[in-house]
Amino acid sequence: MKILKIILVSFIFLTCSVKADLNQNLIKTLDQGGKLIFIRHAYAPGIGDPNNFNLNDCSTQRNLSNSGRDQSKIIGNFFSKYNINIKNVYSSEWCRCKETASIAFNKFETKKFLNSFYSSQFAKNRKKQVKEFESFIKNWDKKENLIFVTHYVFISEILNYAPKSGEIIFADKDLNILDTLEVEY
């Protein structure tokens, strides 16, 4: 029994140090700049938006819960704690994305190409948004890190990855995923 405990304790310490090493490697990679950081908006209960959804009226949209707001603070704290250099933060025009960006980073700019195309009302915009994003990235100087606060469907389309609410996905300039970070809510 004592040997089993020693093995278990050793395993816990080894996995913790590996996790710490992975975080340090990620931070070093981010310090080099030139990375694209995608964040799925923080937790907003439900799926999609109500039928009466209006982009200019947050009361008609699915919005962050208190847990989502707390998650947004944790996201911002991660970037502050590690002093990660960010050139700009861009957000979808949806209120849940703007609120996530505002709580986490204070300053952000909206970009239509980051909008959701989940609902039938916006599905027709998918190809146009992807082209606009690709053009934006093509013209980016690739020296500093950029953050994109957006939606599941956009991240899935661009990175072929299914993010959780508030998850951070780190990619290189060629949109190869380098690492991910799940932020609990």
N, C-alpha and C positions, 0 to 999 in steps of 0.2 A: 504494500500500500504506500509506503514511504517513497519508493522508487517512482511510482505512478505520480505522486504529488510533485516530485522533483521534475519529472518530464513535463507535466502540465505547466508548472511555473516557468520552466525554461522556454516552453513554446510561447507562452504569453509574452515574456520579455522579448523574445526574438521577433515575434510578429509586430510588436509595438515599435521596436527599433527600425524594422524594415519600413513600416508606415512613415516614421519620422524621416528616414532617408529618402523615401519617395517624395515627401513634401518638400524637402530641401532641394532635391533635384528639380522639382517643378518650379520652385522659387528662383533657382539659378537660371533656368530656362526663360522664365518671364523677365528676369533682370536683363537679359540680352535684347529684349524688345522684339518687335516684328511679329507679335502673336495676335491671333483673333480669339476673343473670348466671348463665347455665346452663353447667355443666361436665360433659361426659361423663366418667365415671370414667377414670382413667389406664389404660394398657395392661395388659390381662389376657388372655393368649393364649386363643384359642378363641372359640366362639360359644355363647351361652346357658349353661345350667348342666347338670351331670350329672343323670341320672335320679334318683339318690338324694339330690338337693339338699334341704338343710334350712336354713331361714333362720337358725336359731339355732346352726348349726355351720359355722364358716368352712371347716373341712377338707373339707366336702362341696361347696363352691362353687368357681366359677372365681375365682381371686384374682390380684392384681397380681403381675407378674414384677418382677425387679430393675430392668428398664428402666422399668416402670410406676411404681415407687417414685421413681426418678430424675426421671421426668416430673412426678410430684406435687410434688417439691421445686422444680422449675422453675416450676410454676404458682404456688406460694406465693411464690417469689422475685419473680415479676412483680408481684404485688399489693403486696409489701413495697417493692420498688424504687421504685415510683411512688406509694407512700403512699396507696393507694386506700382511701377510707373505706368500710367494710363494717359494716352493722348486725348482721347475723346470717349464719351459714353453716348451711344445712340439707342433710341427706344422706338418701339412700335407706337402707333398713335392710340392704341387701346389703353384705357385708364389703368388696368391692372399692371401693364408694363411700365407706364409712366410713374405709377406710384412705387413700384419696385425700384426703378432707377432713382427716383427722388429720395426715397428713404436710404438706399444704399450709398448713393454717390452725390446727392444734392444737385449737381449740375448735369444736364443731359440735353440732347437735341433729338427731336423726332425725325424719323425717316419712314416714308410710306412703304418702301420695299421690305421693311421688317414686319409689316402688318400681317395679321392672320388671314388665311384664305380657307379656313375650315368651313364656314357657312356657305351655302349656295349663293348668297348675296355677293360674296367676295371670291368665290372659287375661280372665276374667270380671270382674276388678276395674277394667278400663280406664275405663269410663264413670264409675264412682264416684270414682276417683282424679282424673280430670279435673275433675269437679264440686267436689271438695274443694280442689283447687289453685285453681280459679277463685274459690271462696269465700274462701280464704286471701288471695289477691291483692286481692280486693274490700275486705277489711278492713285491708289494709296501709296505713300512713300516707303512703307514697310520698315520704318525705323522704330516706331513706338507701338505699344500695344493698343488695341481698340476693343471696346466692349459693346456688345449688341444684346440688348434686353428685348426678347421677342417671344415667340410662341412655339409650342410643340411642333406644329405643322411646318413652320419655316425651318427650324433646326433639323427636323427629320428630312426635309427636302434637300437642304444644303449639305448636311453632313452624313446623311443616311444613319442617323442615330436617334433613338427614342428617349428624350430627357424626361426626368421627373420634375415636378414643380420646384423651382428654385435651384435646380442643378446647374452647375457651371461646367462648361465644356471648353477646354483649351485646345486650339488648333494652330497649326503653322500657316504660313502664307498660301500654301497649296491645299488648304482645307483638310489636312491629315490630322486626325485627333491625336493629341499628345497625352492628354490625361483628362479625367473628369473628377468633379468633386460634388458629392451629394450633400446638400445642406438640409438638415432635418427641420421640421416645423412642429 
